[in-house]
Amino acid sequence: KLTKDQVEQAVALGSLSFRHGFHPLFKLLNDQQVPTLIFSAGLYDVIHAALEREFTVESKRNGSSTVNNQTSTSSNVHVVSNMMRFDTQGVIEGFEGKLIHSLNKNARVLLDSPFWEECQLEKRRNVLLLGDSPGDTRMAEGLNADEIIRVGFLNVHVDEKLDEYLDLYDVVFTHDASLVPVQMLIEQMTVSSKAKKK
């Protein structure tokens, strides 16, 4: 029987790592209060534990209790994934709500959710979508967006899949690329937005 403690222990002992540039990018998104959705057909509890671990490790590296006043539970970040349901002894007994899989992994699952209301997503007209599979290009479905920039990350089988990814995404990075170019894009968009308001 799988328990909540075992899930957290597996993440703590695992070798999961985040892309280079993860922390500066998420700090920028937090500072600019950009609603940030993490979609996954995997397990919410694993993703949440991995985020908590990553921010805890980074805060220790920096000698502070938080990382740039940000935690993995920042109000601008929302994880959309399969959340385990545990009994009173902490043993998994099923999953909460509708199962998220590769064919329904999109923004429609957020309609009428507290996060949708809180971030006023219906008023957000521009989307920056990051994905690493062909199906990820559909994650913005359900958002009434004027502009969508799709950034693809092609990690393996680059020679075989590059043409397909270039057809699906506006920009494609290969071989475990850094998130720094994405950060630079958001910084430029922020500067342009501020200039228009003046």
C-alpha positions in Angstrom: 0.0 0.0 0.0 1.3 3.4 -1.0 1.3 6.1 1.6 1.8 9.9 1.5 5.0 9.6 3.5 6.4 7.1 0.9 5.6 9.5 -1.9 7.4 12.4 -0.2 10.3 10.1 0.7 10.7 8.9 -2.9 10.8 12.5 -4.1 13.3 13.4 -1.4 15.6 10.5 -2.4 15.1 10.9 -6.1 17.2 12.6 -8.7 14.6 14.9 -10.3 16.1 18.2 -11.3 14.7 21.3 -12.8 15.9 23.1 -15.9 18.7 25.7 -15.7 17.0 29.1 -15.2 14.0 27.7 -13.3 14.4 29.9 -10.2 15.0 33.3 -12.0 12.1 32.6 -14.3 9.6 31.7 -11.5 10.8 34.7 -9.5 10.1 37.0 -12.5 6.6 35.4 -13.0 5.9 35.9 -9.3 7.2 39.5 -9.2 5.0 40.3 -12.2 2.0 38.4 -10.8 1.7 36.3 -14.0 -0.7 33.4 -13.5 1.4 30.3 -14.0 -0.2 27.0 -14.7 1.7 23.8 -14.5 -0.2 21.1 -16.4 0.8 17.4 -16.0 -0.8 14.1 -16.7 1.4 12.8 -13.8 0.9 13.0 -10.1 0.1 16.3 -8.4 1.5 15.1 -5.1 4.9 14.2 -6.7 5.1 17.6 -8.5 4.1 19.5 -5.4 6.7 17.7 -3.2 9.4 18.2 -5.9 8.6 22.0 -6.0 8.7 22.2 -2.2 12.0 20.3 -2.1 13.5 22.5 -4.9 12.6 25.7 -3.2 13.8 24.5 0.2 17.2 23.4 -1.2 17.6 26.7 -3.0 16.7 28.7 0.1 19.4 26.8 2.0 21.9 27.6 -0.7 21.1 31.2 -0.4 21.1 31.1 3.4 17.5 32.3 3.8 14.2 30.9 4.8 12.6 31.6 1.4 13.8 32.1 -2.1 13.3 35.7 -3.1 10.2 35.8 -1.0 8.7 33.0 -3.1 7.6 29.5 -2.3 6.2 26.7 -4.5 2.8 27.7 -3.3 3.0 31.3 -4.6 -0.5 32.6 -5.4 0.4 32.9 -9.0 1.3 29.2 -9.4 -1.3 26.5 -9.9 -0.6 22.8 -10.5 -3.2 21.0 -12.6 -2.5 17.3 -12.3 -3.8 14.1 -10.7 -4.2 14.6 -7.0 -4.1 11.5 -4.8 -6.7 11.0 -2.1 -5.5 9.5 1.1 -7.4 7.9 4.0 -6.9 8.9 7.7 -3.8 6.7 7.9 -2.2 8.4 4.9 -2.8 5.4 2.6 -3.8 6.2 -1.0 -7.4 5.3 -1.8 -7.9 6.9 -5.1 -7.7 10.2 -6.9 -9.6 13.5 -6.6 -11.9 14.7 -9.4 -11.5 14.0 -13.1 -8.4 12.1 -14.3 -6.0 14.3 -16.2 -4.4 12.6 -19.2 -2.7 13.7 -22.4 -6.0 14.2 -24.3 -7.7 16.5 -21.8 -4.6 18.4 -20.4 -5.9 21.9 -21.1 -7.3 25.0 -19.5 -10.9 23.9 -19.7 -10.4 21.9 -16.5 -9.9 25.2 -14.7 -13.2 26.8 -15.7 -15.2 27.9 -12.6 -12.2 27.0 -10.3 -11.1 29.3 -7.5 -7.8 29.9 -9.3 -9.7 31.0 -12.5 -11.7 33.5 -10.4 -8.7 34.7 -8.4 -6.4 35.4 -11.4 -9.3 36.6 -13.6 -8.1 34.4 -16.4 -11.0 35.4 -18.6 -9.3 38.9 -18.8 -5.9 37.5 -19.7 -5.6 37.7 -23.5 -2.0 36.6 -24.0 -0.5 33.1 -23.4 3.1 31.9 -23.3 2.9 28.1 -23.5 5.8 25.9 -22.8 5.6 22.2 -23.7 7.7 19.2 -24.4 5.3 16.9 -26.4 3.1 17.4 -29.5 0.0 17.3 -27.4 1.1 20.1 -25.1 0.4 22.6 -27.8 -3.3 22.2 -26.9 -2.9 23.2 -23.3 -4.2 26.7 -23.9 -7.6 25.3 -25.1 -10.3 26.9 -22.9 -8.5 30.3 -22.7 -10.0 33.1 -24.8 -6.6 34.3 -25.9 -5.7 36.9 -28.6 -2.1 35.8 -28.8 -0.4 32.5 -28.0 3.3 32.0 -28.2 4.2 28.3 -28.1 7.7 27.3 -27.0 8.7 23.7 -27.4 11.4 21.7 -25.7 12.6 18.7 -27.7 14.8 16.7 -25.4 15.3 13.4 -27.2 15.2 12.0 -30.8 15.9 15.5 -32.0 16.8 14.6 -35.6 13.6 12.5 -36.0 11.2 14.9 -34.4 12.5 18.4 -35.1 10.4 19.1 -38.2 7.2 18.0 -36.4 8.0 20.3 -33.4 8.8 23.2 -35.7 5.4 22.8 -37.3 3.6 22.8 -33.9 5.6 25.3 -31.9 6.7 28.9 -32.7 10.1 28.3 -31.1 11.9 25.0 -30.4 14.8 24.5 -28.0 16.6 21.1 -28.0 18.7 18.9 -25.7 17.6 20.0 -22.2 17.9 23.7 -23.0 17.9 26.4 -20.4 14.9 28.5 -19.4 16.9 31.7 -19.7 15.7 32.6 -23.2 12.1 32.3 -21.9 13.0 34.6 -19.0 14.5 37.1 -21.4 11.4 37.0 -23.6 9.1 37.8 -20.6 11.4 40.6 -19.5 11.2 42.1 -23.0 7.4 41.8 -23.0 7.3 43.4 -19.6 9.4 46.4 -20.8 7.3 46.8 -23.9 4.1 46.7 -21.8 5.3 49.3 -19.4 6.4 51.5 -22.4 2.9 51.3 -23.9 1.3 52.5 -20.7 3.4 55.6 -20.5 
